[in-house]
Structure formats: C-alpha cells, structure tokens
Amino acid sequence: MNSTQDAVNVFVDDTLRKGQKPLPLGSPIEPEERLDQLIGCVIAEFKLAEPDVDIRVEPQSGCEGQWDRARMAQVFQNLIGNAIQHGVPDTPITVQIGCDAERVWARVENRGTLATDERHRIFEPFRSHPSSKGLGLGLYIARAIVEAHGGTIAVDSNAEWTSFLVTLPLHAKPQPKTHRSSEFRPLA
C-alpha cells in the first residue's frame, strides 16, 4: 500500500464530496487493527521526510479494533503533521494510545499553544493558521472521519502545550454526521 498516494486520493475524494452526509467509510473495515501499528506506519512516513523530528509513542498493549485503515491513517497524518508544523521546533511530539473494554483513544500532544478563540473554530473548514501550508481542511476532514467511525475528536491547549484527543469505539459503526462537541474532556 502506498499510503501517501492513498491519503492524497482520500483527501481529494473527501474534498469533492464534502457536502455529502454522512461521510462514507472508504476502504473495507480491517479485522482487528492495532492502533499503535497504524500510527507507527504514519510516524515512519514522517520520519522518512523529517528524520530529526522527535515523535514519541506511549502505547498501551491490546488496543485492537476495527476501522477503515486508510481514513484513520489520514486522521493521524493530519494531527501529527500539524504538531510538526505548528509545534515548538526541536521539542518532542508525544502520541499516547490507550483503551478499555469499549473504546480506544489516542492523544497527540506537542509543545506550543493554541488561542482560546481558535480552539472553538479549529474543526471548521478553511480554518488555517497564517503560517500553515494547507487549505485549512485537514482537521475538518479528520473530524468527519472520526465521527463517521462513531468517535469523537477534541482539542485542548494551555500556556505550554496543545493536545488532540481521538476516541473511537473498538468496532467502527458508520454514523450520521452530527459534529459532536469538540470540547476536550480528559479520560477517567
């Protein structure tokens, strides 16, 4: 699988269909996919392009579920890419992965802040930072993909760091598009 090419194809497909509801899941739901392995593949691609970037993974074992692999990879390409682009240079990016009996979660955290007013609009389309190289669709599409899997995505930031939390059911169930709250709620 050429995941970079697949991600571009999915992005173009999503962009052209952005008005459709719900966002259909693209590739087949994979049997018992490990989230740490999926994210590990995404990180490996970034490391090829930027070998000096420090991305640390803190996985919990046994976090397997069923998701559309290509689309979930796209979510983490967007989140990790944003952390690299907008985070404080030469500081680590941390990806924590955990699960319980019903859900799996991944938190992507980097040094750097996000203004309070921007946090409320960050998942809207065409919202990009002035220093951004993109169109401002990445987080909008990431939210649509996560919600299509029956999950949530949220952002939190303080004076030192920014964190995105993706929570997914262990078994993807396509959901109607309802834009759940993007307010960050720490896991218990």
N, C-alpha and C positions, 0 to 999 in steps of 0.2 A: 504494500500500500504506500503510495507517495502521498503522505499526509499533508504536505504543504500544498500540493496541487488540489487534493481533495478539499482542503479548507477554503482555498480560493473559489472552487466550484460551488461549495455550500454557501459561501458569502454572497456570491453573485446571485445564486438561486434565491436566497433569503431576501436580498435587496430587491429583486424584481417582484417577489411575492409578498412584500411587507404588509400589504393591505389585507391579505387573507387571514381568516380566523377559523380555527386555531392553526398555529404553525404545525404542519405535519412533520412527524419524525421521518428522517430521510433514509438512512441505511437500516438494515434489519437490527432489531434489538439483539444484542450479543448475549449468549448464555454466560452467566456468572463471570462478569468482567470485574477485575480488581482495579479499584480506583487509583491505587498507588502506581500500578503499572501503566495505566492510561496517562496519568500525569507525568510519570517518568519519561515516557516517549515524547511528550510535549517539551519537557525540560531538555532532553537530549538534543532536540532540534534547535532550541535557543542556544545551547552550549556550542553547537557547531558554528553558528553565526557569531556568537559573542563568548569565546571561551573563558574570558576573565570574569564574567558575571557570576556572582556568588548566590546560588539558589540552593537552599537547604530544605530537605524533606523530612518531616517527622510523621511517619506513618504508623497507624495502629494496625496490627495484623487482623486478617479475617474480614476486611471491608470489601465484600464482593456483592455485586448487584447486577441488574440488567438494565442497560441503557443503549442508546444509539451512540456507538463509539465515535464516529466522525463528528457528530454535533457536540458531544461532550468534550472532545479534544478541542474543538473550536472555542468553547467557553473558556477553557484554561489557557489557550493561546492568547485570547483577549486579556484575561486577568493578569497573567504573568507578563505579557508584553507591555501592558500598561504599567505594571510595577517597575519594569526595567526602564521604560521611557520616562516616567514621571517621578520615580523614587529618587532619593538622595543617592548620587553616584558613589560607587565603592562601598556601599553598605549591603548587607545580605538581604535577600528576599526569603521569607520562610513560608513553606507550604505545609500546613498541618492537616492530617487526614484522620478521621475517626468515624466510629459507627456504634450503633446499638442494634437491638433486635429488629427495628423497623426502618431505620434511616441511616444514611451515610452523609458525612459532611466534609468539606474541605475549606480551609481558611487560607487565603493568600494575603500575606502581610509584608509591607515594606516601610522603610523609614521615609518620612515625608508626610505632609498634611494636605487635607482637602477642606476647603472653606465650607462652613456650615450651610450656606445657601446653595452651594454647588451639590452637596450631598442629596438634597431633595430633588434635584433635576438630572442627576448623573445617568439615569437609565432612560432618559428621553432621547429620541432620535436627533441626530445632528448636533449633539452637545459635545463639543471638543474643547480642550484646553488650548489657549493660544500657541503653546509650544508643541502641540500634537501634530503628528504627521498624517493622521487619518481624517476620515469624514465625520467622525462622531457617531458612528453606527455600531461600533463593537460591543459596548455594554448594553445597548438597546437589544441587539440580537442575542447576546448572552442571556439576558433576562428572558427573552421569548423562548429560547431553547430550554432553559432550566424549568420554566413554567410549563412548557409542553411535556416535560417529563414528570410533572406533578410536584416539582420542588419550588424552592424559594432562593433568592439571592438578595443579599443586603450589604450595605457599606457602613463602616464606622471609621472615624478619624479623630485624633486628638492632636496635641501640640507636637507630638513626635512621630506618629505612625498612621498609616491608613491600612484598613483591613477589609477584605471582601469575604463574605461567608456564603458558601453554596451548600444548601441542604437538599438532599434528594431521597425519595423513597428507595428502598432496596430494589424494587421492581418497578420500572417505568410504566406509567399508565398515562397515555396521552390525555391531556387536559384542555378544556376550552381556555382561551386567552382571557385572563381576568386581572392581570397585573396586581399581584399580591403586594403587600406593604414592603417597601424597601428599607424600612427602619431596621437597624441592627439589634438583634436580641441574642445575647450570649447563650450558649447551650448550657443546660443544667448539668 
